Amino acid sequence: MAKKKWLLKGDGKIGNGLALQNVLYILSFTCNLVSVHQLANDRNCIIIYGVKCCFIQDLTSKTLIGVAEEMNAVYYFEEQYGRHIFCSYAK
């Protein structure tokens, strides 16, 4: 893939230090999008969907990693310095 001015690749963190690898940064976006599939595979976790929220849970320790709130069919992962879009669900 050719490197574009608006696209960067690297590592990042969301929430309380949840590390993500091989993240694509789109410089024109005002939010961060996270691939649920990649998150589950890379971090060995499950994502549990409820009516208005979803939970990220570590499969090994069973500890809660994070919670995302649903608004307008998009899940927002709360963190200390603002909101990040966690995943999108088309109704």
trRosetta pair geometry for C-beta under 8 A, 3 or more apart (Angstrom, degrees):
i j d omega theta_ij theta_ji phi_ij phi_ji
3 7 7.1 -154 -160 82 54 93
4 7 4.2 55 58 26 106 104
5 27 7.5 -66 135 26 67 144
6 26 6.1 20 152 -157 92 68
6 27 4.9 -125 -149 36 60 103
6 28 5.7 -9 -152 -14 120 102
7 24 6.2 -20 -161 -170 96 99
7 25 7.0 146 -156 77 43 57
7 26 6.0 -13 -99 -101 71 64
7 27 7.5 -116 -59 -6 28 89
8 24 7.4 148 78 -160 43 50
8 25 4.3 -13 61 56 94 111
8 27 7.0 74 -3 -53 104 97
9 22 6.5 -14 -172 -154 105 57
9 23 7.0 159 -154 78 54 45
9 24 5.7 -24 -98 -100 76 61
9 25 7.3 -163 -76 14 25 81
10 23 6.0 -31 74 59 56 91
10 25 6.8 -3 30 -12 98 119
11 19 6.8 -6 -180 -170 111 93
11 20 6.6 165 -161 88 63 57
11 21 5.3 -21 -111 -114 93 55
11 22 7.5 12 -85 -21 64 32
11 23 6.3 104 -132 11 20 106
12 19 7.7 156 90 -154 36 51
12 20 5.0 -13 67 61 81 105
12 23 4.4 -24 10 19 115 165
12 25 7.7 130 -57 -70 137 105
12 32 7.4 -162 143 -146 157 143
13 17 5.6 -34 -162 -142 132 37
13 18 6.2 137 -160 66 71 48
13 19 5.5 -33 -98 -96 84 52
13 20 6.8 175 -90 14 29 82
14 18 5.1 -33 67 65 73 108
14 20 6.6 36 0 -18 98 123
14 32 6.8 -162 -90 99 119 147
14 34 6.8 -56 -15 -73 159 139
14 66 7.6 1 116 -81 102 168
14 77 6.0 40 161 109 130 144
14 79 6.0 -127 -178 -62 69 149
14 84 5.4 -112 -135 64 120 161
14 86 8.0 142 155 -101 158 81
15 18 4.5 37 54 4 114 115
15 65 7.1 91 104 155 163 79
15 66 4.6 -89 -106 -93 156 134
15 77 6.2 -73 -62 160 100 118
15 78 7.8 67 -108 87 82 50
15 79 4.8 -127 -96 -98 37 108
16 66 7.4 -179 17 -81 91 97
16 79 7.5 -162 -41 -133 52 91
16 80 7.8 93 -86 -25 64 109
18 43 7.1 -2 -166 -109 98 152
18 56 7.7 34 -122 110 155 152
18 65 5.9 84 -98 176 125 112
18 66 6.4 -54 -40 -30 150 131
19 43 7.9 154 69 -93 71 106
20 23 5.1 73 115 -64 114 116
20 34 6.9 -115 -107 -129 154 104
20 38 7.8 68 -156 121 101 113
20 39 6.9 -42 -112 -100 105 83
20 42 7.0 88 -139 94 59 154
21 42 5.8 -172 36 -150 102 144
22 38 7.4 -119 79 -166 109 140
26 29 4.5 70 85 -9 102 114
26 33 8.0 16 20 21 118 112
29 32 7.3 120 118 -83 129 33
29 33 7.1 -81 -170 -11 162 99
31 83 7.2 -28 -128 107 108 86
31 84 6.2 146 -171 -142 84 49
31 85 4.6 64 147 -5 133 105
32 84 4.3 -19 53 -150 107 108
32 85 6.4 -175 76 42 49 74
33 85 5.4 -17 -96 87 61 114
33 88 7.6 -22 -139 -20 108 107
34 38 7.8 -134 176 66 70 104
34 39 5.7 41 162 -51 112 131
34 77 7.3 20 11 -5 142 143
34 84 7.2 64 -26 141 113 114
34 85 7.3 -174 9 103 81 65
34 86 5.4 -32 43 -153 122 46
34 87 6.3 -68 75 -63 87 74
35 38 3.8 56 90 17 120 111
35 39 6.3 172 89 -15 61 84
35 87 8.0 73 -148 -105 17 95
36 39 5.7 -55 -145 38 30 114
36 40 6.3 29 158 -18 65 107
36 47 5.6 -58 -159 1 111 163
36 86 7.7 65 -80 151 90 82
36 87 4.6 33 -54 -103 113 143
37 40 6.1 -57 -148 36 26 108
37 41 6.4 17 158 -10 62 111
38 41 5.9 -61 -145 43 31 107
38 42 5.7 20 164 -12 69 115
39 42 6.2 -60 -134 43 22 103
39 43 5.7 -16 179 17 62 119
39 45 6.9 -47 143 58 86 115
39 47 7.4 66 93 -53 121 122
39 56 7.3 -64 148 -131 131 130
40 43 7.0 -70 -125 53 14 86
40 44 7.9 50 175 -114 49 10
40 45 5.7 -114 -126 72 55 68
40 46 6.5 48 -132 -106 108 33
40 47 6.2 -88 -76 -11 112 99
41 44 7.8 9 -177 -68 22 46
43 56 8.0 17 99 177 145 119
43 58 7.4 -93 151 -108 97 77
43 65 7.3 64 153 -113 143 168
44 58 6.9 40 99 -156 85 71
44 59 5.1 -101 155 35 84 114
44 60 6.2 33 125 -21 131 102
45 56 5.5 34 149 -180 142 85
45 57 5.9 163 -163 81 94 37
45 58 5.2 -55 -101 -99 95 39
45 59 5.9 -161 -108 -20 32 83
45 65 5.9 -31 -128 -2 153 147
46 56 7.7 170 84 -150 41 47
46 57 5.4 -16 58 61 86 92
46 59 6.0 96 -20 -75 93 92
47 54 5.6 18 179 167 94 123
47 55 7.1 163 -155 79 49 46
47 56 5.6 -18 -101 -99 75 68
47 57 8.0 165 -88 19 27 73
47 87 7.5 47 -170 1 160 156
48 54 6.3 167 82 -160 45 72
48 55 4.6 -10 56 55 101 98
48 57 6.5 22 -5 2 114 118
49 54 4.6 -27 -103 -103 59 103
49 89 7.8 101 -131 -83 143 153
50 53 4.9 7 56 62 116 74
50 54 6.4 -175 18 -85 73 45
50 55 7.3 56 -16 -13 108 95
51 70 7.8 -128 126 39 44 139
52 69 6.6 0 148 -158 85 72
52 70 4.9 -136 -161 48 48 105
53 67 5.9 -2 -180 -177 124 97
53 68 6.3 158 -161 84 70 50
53 69 5.2 -32 -103 -107 89 50
53 70 6.1 -134 -72 -4 33 87
53 75 7.6 102 -148 -135 41 103
54 67 7.4 164 83 -156 43 54
54 68 5.0 -6 55 57 89 101
54 70 7.2 84 -15 -50 88 99
54 75 5.4 -20 22 -131 118 150
54 86 7.2 -160 64 107 120 144
54 87 7.4 -29 51 46 156 121
55 64 6.3 -64 -168 -136 110 99
55 66 7.5 170 -156 91 50 45
55 67 5.6 -19 -105 -105 68 74
55 68 8.0 -159 -71 22 25 72
56 64 7.4 99 76 -168 59 60
56 65 4.2 -64 108 68 102 110
56 66 4.5 16 41 52 119 83
56 67 7.5 -141 16 -67 78 32
56 68 7.5 66 -24 -13 100 100
57 62 6.5 -4 175 -158 112 44
57 63 7.1 174 -154 87 71 31
57 64 5.7 -41 -103 -105 79 51
57 65 6.3 -174 -98 5 21 90
58 61 4.7 14 101 47 132 91
58 62 6.5 -70 79 -17 81 10
58 63 5.0 14 32 52 120 78
58 64 8.0 -114 8 -55 83 8
58 65 5.7 114 -41 -50 84 107
59 62 7.6 10 -167 -73 18 53
64 67 7.2 4 177 -49 120 90
66 77 5.8 24 155 -152 137 108
66 78 7.9 -178 -167 53 100 68
66 86 7.9 -175 118 -110 130 138
67 77 7.6 150 89 -135 35 66
67 78 7.0 -4 80 30 83 104
68 75 3.9 58 136 167 129 107
68 76 5.9 163 -163 73 85 29
68 77 4.4 -45 -95 -80 97 66
68 78 7.5 171 -112 -3 46 69
68 86 4.0 -79 -108 19 151 157
68 87 7.1 100 106 24 170 86
69 75 6.9 154 74 -153 26 65
69 76 5.4 -25 61 59 81 90
69 78 6.8 44 0 -35 107 105
70 73 7.1 7 -170 -108 103 16
70 74 7.1 150 -148 75 62 31
70 75 5.3 -36 -88 -93 67 70
70 76 7.8 160 -93 13 18 75
70 89 7.5 -31 -126 34 119 128
71 74 6.3 -31 70 64 66 81
71 76 6.2 -1 21 -4 109 119
73 88 6.9 42 134 -166 84 74
73 89 5.5 -128 -172 76 78 76
73 90 6.6 54 174 -113 134 27
73 91 5.2 -105 -105 -22 130 102
74 85 5.8 -44 174 -140 118 108
74 87 7.8 -175 -158 95 60 37
74 88 5.2 -25 -114 -111 79 75
74 89 7.4 -180 -91 26 31 71
75 85 7.2 104 78 -166 55 63
75 86 4.4 -58 107 62 102 109
75 87 5.0 11 45 54 121 73
75 88 7.3 -147 18 -78 79 28
75 89 6.9 63 -24 -8 100 106
76 83 4.8 -16 -172 -166 118 120
76 84 7.1 140 -160 71 67 35
76 85 6.1 -49 -103 -104 64 48
76 86 6.4 149 -135 -1 9 95
77 83 7.2 137 67 -162 49 65
77 84 5.0 -28 62 71 99 91
77 85 7.4 65 13 152 86 8
77 86 3.9 107 -36 -66 104 111
78 83 6.4 -38 -105 -107 52 74
79 82 6.7 -4 70 64 89 44
79 83 7.3 145 29 -108 79 27
79 84 6.2 19 9 4 123 109
85 88 7.1 12 171 -58 121 86
